[in-house]
Amino acid sequence: MELRIQNLTHQYKAGAKALSDINLTIKPGLIGLLGPNGAGKSTFMSVLSTLLKPTEGQVFLDDKDIVKNPNVVRKVLGYLPQHFGVYDQLSGKEFLKYMAAIKGIPQKAATERIDALLLMLNLYDAKDQKLKGYSGGMRQRIGIAQALLNDPKILIVDEPTVGLDPEERIRFRRLLADLSGDKIVILSTHIVSDVASIASEIVIMNEGKLITQNSPEGLVSTLEGRVWEVVVSSEEAAKLEANHTVSNTTRRAGGFELRVISDSAPAEGAVVVAPNLEDCYLHFTRQKAE
Amino acid sequence: MTIFSITRADFLQRVQAPKFGLILLFLAFLTFLMFPSANAKYAVISVFGYRGLYDSAWVGDTLAVINGLVLPLFAFYFIKTAINLDRFTQTDALLKASGVSNFSYIMGKWLSNLALLGTFVLLMNVVAIIKQMYLGESYTINLFTQFHSQIYVAFPALMLTASFALFFESIPGLRSGFGNLIFMYVWMPLMIVSMEYDVGVGEVMNQMEAAARELGKINGNVNVGGSTITEPLATFVWQGTEINSGNIMQGSLYMVAISIGVLFVTWLLFAHQRKGFKVPNPFKRKKKPQIETAPINIPTTLPPLAQSENALGILQLLLGELRFIMRARGWIWYGGLALILALPFTLPAESMLHVLVPIAGMWAVFAHSELGCRDVIHDTTSLMQSTVFGQSQRLFTSWIAAVTIQLLVFSGLIINFAVTGQGTSAIALLVGALFIPTLALFLGQFSSTSRTFEFIYMLIWYAGPIDKTPALDFLGTTIETAAPPTLTFAVITLILLMASLSMERITKSVGEFGSSLVRKKS
């Protein structure tokens, strides 16, 4: 199974080009889609989940064009949008039952699946409570549950960890990693730590364009020997920030400790350190913006 | 300054909504109909077979009467969103944190309501002048004369409407469509009192009647709001309402006083709510406390979905829709349904036709009102549209489910009519069961809000099954005096259903056409 994206462009009627000539092949595994706000991630996800018809280009699931035949992907799709509402007057369990009917899941299979999901997402005891009484985190978990209802072969989740507490975040990350074996899981986020430890591949987007696609290790290796740490005064820190990509700043006794991406030592006393994914993300998105 | 800022922001927010343009168009259309030509077969105000010549005095006073009596019923639906909109957009938390006082907030919202109503009235006056010029009975425009009685008669009524809208938004059980229904039952008696005691609008009508009596020959009754006529109305030059009459001033003062009183109570309620005190909802059962479970023994892996054939196919979707409608109803609704099902077998035939049939026609209105716009209202479009069942299939299934529910509500009556040989009444109800959800589906899709259906349906329901206008009696309650318009409503139902089901395709085609334009341009 693979998703092949060819020359994908989308322009909104207002004139803004949200996606510009994206070419990408996605194979099973967990793909972390990174990019700053406004990079085009949500538009890209909407096209893949067949909510939006692109103005140009094609998307193939194996050899079938999903732009022309959206049901090809809808049968195997689980989708959690960034913003979504629920039917407040239903309980959590009733809402999932309704979603199962909409997704065409047989009732008996749906009942077992719903119970398992409610247990796993820590919602079982609140299953009969109306959704309007759910907290933000509980609503987000109901959203996650509906995305997983049909045991999707392709799971697309847009900023899924918003509203989850740290423990739930860890549990959800682990779940996505478990699911991603023979499935395509696309996780869109601008929180690098959400994908750093679990993604098999990272795609970075900015201003509607694909900047890079690589494994986390591959991405990190591109900055090998180019990430420096240095302690400088506040005036020097300002200068360095103006001329280099600074991925972290920490206040220290003698001034500020900066993590700088640079081909050569950015200042006296700078030492090379091991790069991480956050450095790569900032490097690639800043590079494009510049 | 704060009050003005709140008013301005709220007013701009609401007039910039796409549906506001539709409301203005609808109002302009209604105003155009409000002044029928000499040969028209209907009248909006007829006084003993007369009407005034269309000049500024008559046009202004007609608008004063209509805007004092009927506009509040219509406008209430559209202005009752001031506080809810802030709740929905979560702006209320920002405003609360910004230190805006409760008084400024409520006054700002009230003035915004009033500004919206003023916009409606202004538009109606412009359209009325255009119609006056078009019909040419008088080419003189005197704005002072036209607005004079509107200021004394209609404006206080609109002030009161603006206050009631905020008051209803402050009571949990009255925020929904149910509140709109209740408002109708609050407004009607107020207007009946005004007519009975000749105060406010009642006094304008009283003066019109006196002027018509002086003309000599009396032909027919006094009708306000719309009636059919067989002969053209005779015209006379109306000198305009005598505003200095004590009853006009008395009516205005009553309205203004009630308006201030309602606004004051609303302010108190709102202040209490902001302090954390919640107004108890008399229509709601006690809610169980929110349960947040302790994360103990939570499985970390998910078993695969049991593989089995979906033998029911789209029927399963229908069952899902039925479950959805039924689960969303409360115990009061089910109690009422039980009575509606049981009473036909105990009530005398007359009570059944004139009481139970209209009630049954209203019972499932709020179960249908989200048809065609549910995903917009609940912001679930993105969740629903990425599923295997297409939008058309879902719409059609939700319509079938709604028809099934309406048939269930009517079933006791239909069986009783059929058993007692009243086939025409049974057929009228069958068509009614198709018409109500179809109207909801069409208007929901067209306007993306449940309010349009709630308002238009209630108008038809009030004019037809309650007020016994034969042409609108889609439930056949006037069967003793006239043949019910069952066939007409069956045809209307069919047309609306076809339009609803094609609307999605049309929207899609328009969208694709737009995309192709963008493609060509780029």
Chai-1 contact restraints between the chains, C-beta under 6 A:
chainA,res_idxA,chainB,res_idxB,connection_type,confidence,min_distance_angstrom,max_distance_angstrom,comment,restraint_id
A,Q11,B,V518,contact,1.0,0.0,6.0,A-B,restraint_1
A,Q11,B,S522,contact,1.0,0.0,6.0,A-B,restraint_2
A,K13,B,G514,contact,1.0,0.0,6.0,A-B,restraint_3
A,S49,B,S386,contact,1.0,0.0,6.0,A-B,restraint_4
A,L51,B,S382,contact,1.0,0.0,6.0,A-B,restraint_5
A,L51,B,Q385,contact,1.0,0.0,6.0,A-B,restraint_6
A,L51,B,S386,contact,1.0,0.0,6.0,A-B,restraint_7
A,T55,B,S515,contact,1.0,0.0,6.0,A-B,restraint_8
A,T55,B,V518,contact,1.0,0.0,6.0,A-B,restraint_9
A,T55,B,R519,contact,1.0,0.0,6.0,A-B,restraint_10
A,N71,B,V388,contact,1.0,0.0,6.0,A-B,restraint_11
A,R74,B,V388,contact,1.0,0.0,6.0,A-B,restraint_12
A,K75,B,V388,contact,1.0,0.0,6.0,A-B,restraint_13
A,L77,B,S386,contact,1.0,0.0,6.0,A-B,restraint_14
A,Y79,B,S386,contact,1.0,0.0,6.0,A-B,restraint_15
A,P81,B,S382,contact,1.0,0.0,6.0,A-B,restraint_16
A,F84,B,S382,contact,1.0,0.0,6.0,A-B,restraint_17
A,F84,B,L383,contact,1.0,0.0,6.0,A-B,restraint_18
A,G85,B,H378,contact,1.0,0.0,6.0,A-B,restraint_19
A,G85,B,D379,contact,1.0,0.0,6.0,A-B,restraint_20
A,G85,B,T380,contact,1.0,0.0,6.0,A-B,restraint_21
A,Y87,B,H378,contact,1.0,0.0,6.0,A-B,restraint_22
A,Q89,B,A328,contact,1.0,0.0,6.0,A-B,restraint_23
A,L90,B,R327,contact,1.0,0.0,6.0,A-B,restraint_24
A,E94,B,R327,contact,1.0,0.0,6.0,A-B,restraint_25
A,Y98,B,G320,contact,1.0,0.0,6.0,A-B,restraint_26
A,Y98,B,F324,contact,1.0,0.0,6.0,A-B,restraint_27
A,A101,B,Q316,contact,1.0,0.0,6.0,A-B,restraint_28
A,A101,B,L317,contact,1.0,0.0,6.0,A-B,restraint_29
A,A101,B,G320,contact,1.0,0.0,6.0,A-B,restraint_30
A,I102,B,T387,contact,1.0,0.0,6.0,A-B,restraint_31
A,I102,B,F389,contact,1.0,0.0,6.0,A-B,restraint_32
A,K103,B,T387,contact,1.0,0.0,6.0,A-B,restraint_33
A,G104,B,N310,contact,1.0,0.0,6.0,A-B,restraint_34
A,G104,B,V388,contact,1.0,0.0,6.0,A-B,restraint_35
A,P106,B,S308,contact,1.0,0.0,6.0,A-B,restraint_36
A,P106,B,N310,contact,1.0,0.0,6.0,A-B,restraint_37
A,A109,B,L305,contact,1.0,0.0,6.0,A-B,restraint_38
A,A109,B,A306,contact,1.0,0.0,6.0,A-B,restraint_39
A,A109,B,S308,contact,1.0,0.0,6.0,A-B,restraint_40
A,E112,B,A306,contact,1.0,0.0,6.0,A-B,restraint_41
A,R113,B,L305,contact,1.0,0.0,6.0,A-B,restraint_42
A,A116,B,P303,contact,1.0,0.0,6.0,A-B,restraint_43
A,L119,B,P299,contact,1.0,0.0,6.0,A-B,restraint_44
A,M120,B,P299,contact,1.0,0.0,6.0,A-B,restraint_45
A,M120,B,L302,contact,1.0,0.0,6.0,A-B,restraint_46
A,N122,B,T293,contact,1.0,0.0,6.0,A-B,restraint_47
A,N122,B,P295,contact,1.0,0.0,6.0,A-B,restraint_48
A,N122,B,I298,contact,1.0,0.0,6.0,A-B,restraint_49
A,D125,B,I291,contact,1.0,0.0,6.0,A-B,restraint_50
A,D125,B,T293,contact,1.0,0.0,6.0,A-B,restraint_51
A,A126,B,I291,contact,1.0,0.0,6.0,A-B,restraint_52
A,G133,B,Q290,contact,1.0,0.0,6.0,A-B,restraint_53
A,D151,B,P304,contact,1.0,0.0,6.0,A-B,restraint_54
A,D151,B,L305,contact,1.0,0.0,6.0,A-B,restraint_55
A,D178,B,T301,contact,1.0,0.0,6.0,A-B,restraint_56
